Amino acid sequence: MPPFSDIADLNEDTRIMAIGRAAMVQKKVVAFITDSDPGKADRYIEKLTKQFPGIVIVGRWEGPVANTVTVKVGPPGTEVETF
């Protein structure tokens, strides 16, 4: 089973830092789920790409439950998924 970390209680910038470090420093492919509020996933992606140049947005999709969006990121060289 892949590792799991519940970071919901952290503030947004701390969550962004944890996601980015896991991808770029630990060289992990990381998926995170956020509310589907308009622009929220885009804001996360914008912050990640600004703070972690070279991070790859692997994929993005609705779900896994209603009103959520999943975004998958990885270190440079990670293959982008097509759906």
N, C-alpha and C positions, 0 to 999 in steps of 0.2 A: 504494500500500500504506500502511495506517495506521502511524504511528510505533509502535515497540515499545521497551520498556525492561525489562531483566531486573533486578528489584530483590530477587531471592530471597536474596542474600547480606547484605542489610541487616537490621537488627533490626526487629521488628514495628512499634514506634512510629515508626521512620523510614520504613517502608513506608507506614504510615497517613498520615503527613505528606506524602509524595510524591504519593500518590493524591489526597488532599484538595486540595493546592495545584494540581495539574494541573486538577482539576475546577473549583475555585472561583476561583483566581487567573488561570489560563490559559484558563478558560471552555471546557474540553474535556470531552467525554464519554469516560469512562475505564472500561475493563473490567479486572478483575483476577481471577486464579484462585488459589484456596487449597485446601488439603487439605480433605476432607469430614469431618474430625474433628468430632464433635458440638460444636456451639456456636462453632466457629472463625469461620465466615462471619458469624454473628450478632455476635460480639465485634468484628470489623472494622467492621461496620455501626454498632454502638453507639459505637465510638470516633470514627468519621467524623462521625456526626451530632452528637456532643457537641463535637468540635473545630471543626467546620465547619457551624454552623447554616445551614439553608437548602439544604444539599446534597440532591440528589434521588436516591433509589434507583430507578434506571430499570428494572432487571430482575435476576432471579436464577434460575439454573438449574443442573442437574447437568452435569458434564462441562467440558471437551470430552473428557477421558479418565476412566477409572474412578477413583473415589475422589477426585474434585475437584469444586469448586463454582465457578461463575463469577458474579461480581457486577458489575453495570454501574451507574455513578454519573455524575451530571452537575451542572452549575450550576443555580441556580433557573430555572424556566421550561422545563426539559427535559421532554419528554413521556415519561410512564411507559409502558413496553411491556406489552402483555397477551399472554399465550401461551395 
